[in-house]
Amino acid sequence: MSESMILATTLEELRQARALLENPLGLVPTMGYLHRGHLSLVERARAECASVGVSIFVNPTQFGPKEDLTNYPRNLEGDLKLLEAAGVDLVWMPTPEIVYPPGFQTWVAVEGLTSPLEGAMRPGHFRGVTTVVAKLFNAFQPQKAYFGQKDAQQAAVIRRMTRDLDFPVDITICPTLREADGLAMSSRNTYLNPQERQAATVLFRALSAAKAAYDSGERDAESLRVLMRETIESEPFAKMQYVSCADYDTLEELQTVGDKALLSMAVTLGKTRLIDNFVIGD
């Protein structure tokens, strides 16, 4: 571990700094505006790797035309203080022009896994995610990379891309961190007004209801989906986009829950869209 954190902007600066770091390097890709969930990934990387690298990049290609790219919360100074305190060795903060230079026309797309759920709601989103993560893997050359379980479909898609393209990177998915009332930590929670923030616990309540039914022996996937739907519909501030009870690896909707399944949902509260999930039958 280096004495002080190195900051890099250009790819050249990143590569020079990377060459000085001991292996294995653990990479934590972020879009900044860091919270304890991000820091838990950094801590895991710090515990398992000789060096830790973090990227801070609000990736424009994963935002849809009507999504919140310009309003996405940013606090670079605060982020860097947190990362230095957490013992990070190297932070890359590229501009969009560095990641996507003029004339850029190459994309990484995972096909089937990106069709349902978030992929159906946000066309093109995962193409932006997989392209930028592939570029981060090439830029940092990490041995390990750390992602949060809150973005469960993203985690599945990145695992698939890493396998399919033979990236020599071990993907670690870390548990979702939650507020005291169960709300999954997310940079987007800052958009919620007090009433919406109170109502936002409906995601955790809906998932908990389905998990409790599963734990009591319910194996019919549609019954679990109905439970989640009914819980969300009981909250006047919440509008459901989807609920899902799907196979953990393929994300195909299940009829019967067998071994390992993913309960997931997307809900809007006012103008804010939140996602959450539980893994059951693990």
C-alpha positions in Angstrom: 0.0 0.0 0.0 1.4 3.4 -1.0 2.0 6.2 1.5 -0.5 8.6 0.0 -3.4 8.3 -2.5 -2.5 8.9 -6.1 -5.0 10.9 -8.2 -5.1 10.4 -12.0 -7.2 12.0 -14.7 -5.7 10.9 -18.0 -5.3 7.2 -19.0 -1.5 7.8 -19.2 -1.4 9.0 -15.6 -3.5 6.1 -14.5 -1.2 3.5 -16.2 1.9 5.1 -14.8 0.5 5.0 -11.3 -0.9 1.5 -11.7 2.6 0.2 -12.7 3.9 1.2 -9.2 1.2 -0.7 -7.3 1.5 -4.1 -5.8 -0.7 -7.0 -7.0 -3.3 -8.1 -6.4 -5.2 -4.8 -7.2 -8.8 -4.6 -6.2 -11.0 -2.2 -8.2 -14.1 -0.5 -7.0 -15.9 1.3 -9.9 -18.1 4.1 -8.7 -20.1 7.1 -10.0 -19.0 9.1 -6.9 -21.3 10.7 -4.3 -20.1 8.0 -2.0 -22.0 6.5 0.9 -21.3 3.7 3.4 -22.4 1.1 0.8 -19.5 2.2 -1.5 -17.1 2.3 1.4 -18.0 -1.3 2.4 -16.8 -2.4 -1.1 -13.5 -0.4 -0.5 -13.1 -2.1 2.9 -13.6 -5.5 1.4 -11.0 -4.7 -1.3 -8.6 -3.4 1.2 -8.9 -6.6 3.3 -8.4 -8.9 0.3 -5.9 -7.0 -1.9 -2.4 -5.5 -1.7 -3.6 -2.4 -3.5 -7.0 -0.7 -4.0 -8.1 1.4 -7.0 -11.3 3.4 -7.3 -12.8 5.0 -10.4 -15.1 8.1 -10.0 -16.9 8.6 -13.3 -20.6 9.5 -13.9 -20.9 7.4 -17.0 -23.1 9.3 -19.6 -23.7 6.2 -21.8 -25.7 4.4 -19.1 -28.2 7.2 -18.7 -31.3 7.3 -20.9 -32.5 10.5 -22.7 -35.0 11.3 -19.9 -32.7 10.3 -17.0 -30.9 12.4 -14.4 -27.4 12.7 -15.8 -27.0 16.5 -15.3 -28.7 16.3 -11.9 -26.8 13.2 -10.7 -25.4 14.2 -7.3 -21.7 14.9 -7.1 -19.3 15.7 -4.3 -15.7 15.1 -5.5 -14.0 16.8 -2.6 -16.0 14.8 0.0 -15.5 11.5 -2.0 -11.7 11.9 -2.0 -11.5 12.6 1.7 -13.5 9.4 2.4 -11.3 7.3 0.0 -8.1 8.6 1.5 -9.4 7.8 5.0 -10.3 4.3 3.7 -6.7 3.6 2.6 -7.3 3.7 -1.2 -4.1 3.8 -3.3 -5.2 5.1 -6.6 -8.3 7.1 -7.8 -9.0 7.6 -11.5 -11.3 10.6 -12.3 -11.5 10.7 -16.1 -13.6 13.2 -18.1 -16.2 11.8 -20.6 -13.9 12.9 -23.4 -11.1 10.7 -22.0 -13.4 7.6 -21.7 -15.2 8.3 -25.0 -12.9 10.2 -27.3 -14.1 11.7 -30.5 -15.0 9.0 -33.0 -15.6 6.4 -30.4 -17.8 3.6 -31.9 -17.1 0.3 -30.1 -19.6 -1.1 -27.6 -19.7 -4.2 -25.4 -23.2 -5.7 -25.2 -24.4 -8.7 -23.2 -27.5 -10.0 -24.9 -30.1 -12.2 -23.1 -29.4 -11.2 -19.5 -30.0 -7.5 -20.2 -33.5 -8.0 -21.8 -35.8 -8.2 -18.7 -36.2 -6.0 -15.6 -33.9 -3.0 -15.7 -33.0 -3.7 -19.3 -36.7 -3.5 -20.4 -37.2 -0.3 -18.5 -34.0 1.4 -19.5 -33.0 0.4 -23.1 -29.3 0.9 -23.7 -28.5 1.2 -20.0 -26.5 -2.0 -19.7 -24.6 -1.5 -23.0 -23.3 1.7 -21.3 -22.5 -0.2 -18.1 -20.7 -3.2 -19.7 -18.7 -0.9 -22.1 -17.4 1.3 -19.3 -16.6 -1.6 -17.0 -14.7 -3.4 -19.8 -12.8 -0.1 -20.3 -12.1 0.1 -16.5 -10.8 -3.5 -16.5 -8.5 -2.7 -19.3 -7.3 0.6 -17.8 -6.7 -0.7 -14.2 -5.8 -4.3 -15.0 -7.2 -5.4 -11.6 -7.1 -9.0 -10.3 -10.4 -8.4 -8.4 -13.4 -6.1 -8.8 -16.1 -5.3 -6.3 -19.8 -4.5 -6.9 -22.8 -4.2 -4.7 -25.7 -6.7 -4.6 -28.2 -3.7 -4.7 -27.7 -3.6 -8.5 -28.4 -7.3 -8.8 -28.9 -7.4 -12.6 -25.9 -5.3 -13.2 -23.9 -7.8 -11.0 -25.2 -10.7 -13.1 -24.4 -8.9 -16.4 -20.9 -8.0 -15.3 -20.2 -11.6 -14.1 -21.4 -12.9 -17.5 -19.4 -10.3 -19.5 -16.2 -11.2 -17.5 -16.7 -14.9 -18.2 -17.6 -14.5 -21.8 -14.7 -12.1 -22.7 -12.1 -14.0 -20.5 -11.2 -11.0 -18.4 -8.8 -12.4 -15.7 -10.7 -10.6 -13.0 -12.4 -12.2 -10.0 -15.8 -10.5 -9.5 -17.0 -10.1 -5.8 -20.6 -9.1 -5.1 -20.9 -7.5 -1.7 -24.1 -7.3 0.4 -26.5 -4.4 0.2 -26.0 -1.9 3.0 -29.3 -0.5 4.5 -30.5 2.4 6.6 -31.9 1.6 10.0 -35.4 1.3 8.5 -34.4 -1.1 5.8 -34.0 1.3 2.8 -31.1 0.3 0.6 -28.4 2.9 0.5 -28.3 4.8 -2.8 -27.0 8.1 -4.0 -30.5 8.7 -5.4 -32.0 8.6 -1.9 -31.0 12.3 -1.6 -33.7 13.2 -4.2 -36.5 12.0 -1.9 -38.6 14.6 0.1 -39.5 13.7 3.7 -42.8 12.0 2.7 -41.2 10.1 -0.1 -38.4 9.0 2.1 -40.8 7.6 4.6 -42.8 5.8 1.9 -39.5 4.4 0.3 -39.4 1.7 3.0 -42.2 0.0 1.0 -39.5 -1.7 -1.1 -37.9 -3.3 1.9 -41.4 -4.2 3.3 -42.5 -5.8 0.1 -39.3 -7.9 -0.2 -39.5 -8.9 3.4 -43.2 -10.0 3.0 -42.2 -12.2 0.1 -39.2 -13.6 1.9 -41.2 -14.4 5.0 -43.7 -16.3 2.8 -40.8 -18.2 1.2 -39.4 -19.0 4.6 -42.8 -20.3 5.7 -42.8 -22.8 2.7 -44.3 -20.8 -0.2 -42.7 -21.9 -3.4 -45.1 -20.5 -6.0 -43.3 -17.6 -7.6 -46.5 -15.8 -8.7 -47.8 -15.9 -5.1 -44.5 -14.1 -4.1 -44.9 -11.6 -6.9 -48.5 -10.9 -5.8 -47.4 -10.3 -2.2 -44.8 -7.8 -3.4 -47.3 -6.0 -5.7 -50.0 -5.8 -3.0 -47.5 -4.3 -0.5 -46.3 -1.7 -3.0 -49.9 -0.8 -3.9 -50.8 -0.2 -0.3 -48.4 2.7 -0.3 -50.0 5.8 -1.9 -46.7 7.6 -2.7 -45.3 4.5 -4.5 -45.8 3.6 -8.2 -44.6 0.1 -9.1 -42.7 -0.4 -12.4 -42.1 -4.1 -11.9 -41.8 -6.9 -9.4 -39.9 -10.1 -10.2 -39.2 -13.5 -8.8 -36.5 -14.8 -11.2 -33.8 -17.4 -11.5 -30.7 -16.0 -9.8 -28.4 -16.6 -12.8 -30.5 -16.3 -15.9 -33.0 -13.7 -14.5 -35.9 -15.6 -16.2 -39.2 -15.4 -14.3 -39.9 -18.5 -12.3 -43.1 -20.5 -11.9 -41.7 -22.4 -8.9 -38.8 -21.3 -6.7 -36.2 -24.0 -6.6 -32.7 -23.4 -5.3 -31.6 -19.8 -5.6 -33.9 -17.0 -6.8 -33.8 -13.2 -7.0 -36.8 -11.2 -5.7 -36.4 -7.7 -7.2 -38.4 -4.5 -8.0 -38.4 -1.0 -9.3 -40.6 1.6 -7.7 -40.9 5.4 -8.3 -41.6 7.8 -5.5 -42.3 11.2 -7.0 -39.6 11.7 -9.6 -37.2 9.3 -8.0 -36.8 5.7 -9.2 -35.5 3.1 -6.7 -34.6 -0.5 -7.1 -34.0 -3.2 -4.5 -33.7 -7.0 -4.2 -33.3 -10.0 -1.9 -31.7 -13.3 -2.8 -33.7 -16.3 -1.5 -33.0 -20.0 -1.3 -29.3 -19.3 -1.0 
